[in-house]
Amino acid sequence: YVLGDTGFYILTTKAGQIMYHPVSEYINRNVADTDMSDSFKNAVLSRTLGRLEYTSHGTHSHGYLAPVGD
């Protein structure tokens, strides 16, 4: 799943399990068990919505958290 020229989607459950991530080693892991920055982990696990800056695999990224479905 691609977003624009360089973007991508990350899909997690409410509990933080990663259902989709472009880095396949993250799939089926909880965000708490990844190298993603605490800003991402905390936002996902607390279900914070909106803009987000985070680091993953040494890359600084900008994102947006939003719910999908119920």
N, C-alpha and C positions, 0 to 999 in steps of 0.2 A: 504494500500500500504506500503510495507516494503522495506527497503534498507539495505541489509546486516543483521547482527544480531540485531542491536539496532537502526538503522536509520529509517527515515521516510521521506515522501514527504509532502510539503505544496504547494498547487496550489492556485494562486491568479489571479484576473483579472488585467488589466493594471491600473485600478483605485484603486486597493488595497483590493477589496472584496475577502474574503477567500472562495474559492470554495471547497477545501479539506484541512483538518487538522486532525491529529489523536485525538485531543481534540475536541469533537463534539460541545461544546459550542462556539467555534470560527467560525464554518461554517456559512456563510452568514453575517459575521460581517466584517467591514473594519479593516485592521491591525492597524489603528490609535486608534481603540476602544478596543484594547487588552492590556494585561500586557507584551507583548513582548517588548524587549528593543528598545530604539530609533535607535540603529544601524540597526536592522531588519526593523523597520518601514520606516526609511529614505531610505534604500537601495531599498525596494520594491516600495515605492512611487516615487522615482527618477529613477526607472528602471535601477539601477546599476547592472552590471553583474560581476560575479566572487565569490571568497571566501568571507566568512562572519563569524564572531563570534557574537553570540547574546545570550540573556537570555530570557527564557519563563517558567512560572510556577516555578521559582526559580532554574531552571536548566540551566547551561552554556552549550551551544552547538556550534558546527561548522557546517557550511553549504556552499552551493554553489548556487548562483542565476543564472538561465538561462531561456531564453524565450522558450515557447512551442508553436509551430505553429505561425500563423500570428496574 
